[in-house]
Amino acid sequence: MLGRPVYGCGVTASKSLPAGTKLSVRITSKGSTFLAFGKVAYATSEGDMGIVFTQIERNDQTILEKWINELRNR
């Protein structure tokens, strides 16, 4: 059974993008790829950003939830 939907993520980069910047997030792991579109909700001068997903396909949501559940069960 999968968990509840995930609506965003935290990212650390060498340089943060301004709040409101639209972007795409792609993560590949173990032969699966997750893709979502979003925007920067907040950014710090240290490169930390909060990304809120604005569009995510059902299959991508399922992939992400599966990965999160695998991490929780470690």
N, C-alpha and C positions, 0 to 999 in steps of 0.2 A: 504494500500500500504506500502511495506517495504522500508527502507532507502537504502543507498549505502552499499556495502560490508565492513565488518570490518576485518582488516588485523592483528590486534594485540591488546595487552592490557597492562596495568600497574599492577604490583603486588608489594605488600609490604610483606616481610617475616622477621622472626627474624634474618635470615642470608641470604645474597644474594648469588646467584650462579654465577660463572664466566661467562663473555660474551662468547657466542658460545656454551654453554651447551644446549644439546637437552633435551626436556621434553614434557610431555603431560599436558594439562590443562583440568580439568573437573569441571564443575559448575552445581550444581543441585538447582533448585528453582521451587516451585509450581508444583511439579510432573514431570517436564521436566529436561532433562540432556543435557548439551552442552559438546562436546568433540572436542578438536583440538590438533594437534601436532605442536610444535614450537621450537624456540631456543631463548636464552637470547641475546638480542641485546645490552643492556647496563646494568650495575649494579653499585649501589653506596654502600659506606661503611655503610650507614644507613639501608640497606635491601631493598631499592627500585630497581625494575627491570623493564625493558621494554622487553616484549615478542613479537616476530614477529611470526605469524602463518605460518607454512610451509605446513600444510595439514589440510584442513577442509572440511568435507562433506557438500553437499548442504543443507541437513536437519538441520545440526548443525548451519550453517550460518543463516538459516531462524529463528531458535529458538533464536539465539543471537540478530538478528535484531529486532525480536518481543519484547524481553525484553528491548532493548535500546529505542525503540519507546514508550513503556509503561512508562519508566522513563521520557522521554522527555515530555510526555503528562500529567504529574502530576501537 
